[in-house]
């Protein structure tokens, strides 16, 4: 399912992840860590892959259209567990 959020909101989610979460998500999904970083706005395509993230210019860093919300959903779950 496609989801559109602001780039700054996506970065805020990444910044609120508990330590080691990017590695945990990558391991669970069996993808390179760089692919998860790319999902959150990184640009490491030598080792990582593109993962259906499309950034359009605009306010708040622009808008991000996510083709697949699996990484986002996992990140939000990890943040929720951290806050409990």
C-alpha positions in Angstrom: 0.0 0.0 0.0 1.4 3.4 -0.9 1.7 6.0 1.8 2.7 9.7 1.5 4.4 11.5 4.4 6.7 14.5 4.7 10.4 14.0 4.5 10.9 15.5 7.9 8.3 13.2 9.4 10.2 10.2 7.9 13.5 11.5 9.3 11.9 12.1 12.7 10.8 8.4 12.8 14.3 7.3 11.9 15.8 9.6 14.6 13.4 8.1 17.2 14.4 4.5 16.6 16.1 2.7 19.4 19.8 2.0 18.9 20.4 -1.0 16.6 16.9 -0.8 15.0 18.1 -0.2 11.4 20.3 -3.4 11.7 17.4 -5.3 13.3 15.0 -4.3 10.5 17.6 -5.2 7.9 18.3 -8.6 9.5 14.5 -9.4 9.8 13.9 -8.5 6.1 17.1 -10.0 5.0 18.2 -6.9 3.1 21.5 -4.9 3.4 21.5 -2.3 6.2 22.1 0.4 3.5 18.7 -0.5 2.0 17.0 0.4 5.2 19.1 3.6 5.4 18.0 4.5 1.9 14.4 4.0 2.9 14.9 6.8 5.5 16.5 9.2 3.0 20.0 7.9 2.7 21.9 7.6 -0.6 24.0 4.4 -0.2 23.3 2.6 -3.5 26.7 0.9 -3.8 25.7 -1.7 -1.2 22.0 -0.9 -0.6 19.1 -1.0 -3.0 16.4 1.5 -3.9 13.3 0.5 -2.0 10.4 2.3 -3.5 10.9 5.7 -1.9 10.1 8.7 -4.1 10.9 12.2 -2.8 9.1 15.2 -4.3 10.2 18.8 -3.4 8.0 20.8 -1.1 7.6 22.2 2.4 9.0 20.3 5.3 11.8 18.7 3.2 9.3 17.6 0.6 6.9 14.7 0.4 7.9 11.1 0.3 5.8 8.5 -1.4 6.5 5.0 0.0 5.5 2.1 -2.4 5.8 -0.4 0.5 5.3 0.5 4.2 6.9 -2.7 5.6 10.0 -0.9 6.9 8.0 2.1 8.1 5.5 -0.3 10.0 8.4 -2.1 11.6 10.1 1.2 12.6 6.8 2.4 14.2 6.4 -0.8 16.1 10.0 -0.5 17.5 9.4 3.1 18.6 6.1 2.0 20.3 7.9 -0.8 22.2 10.7 1.7 23.2 8.1 4.1 24.6 6.4 1.5 26.8 
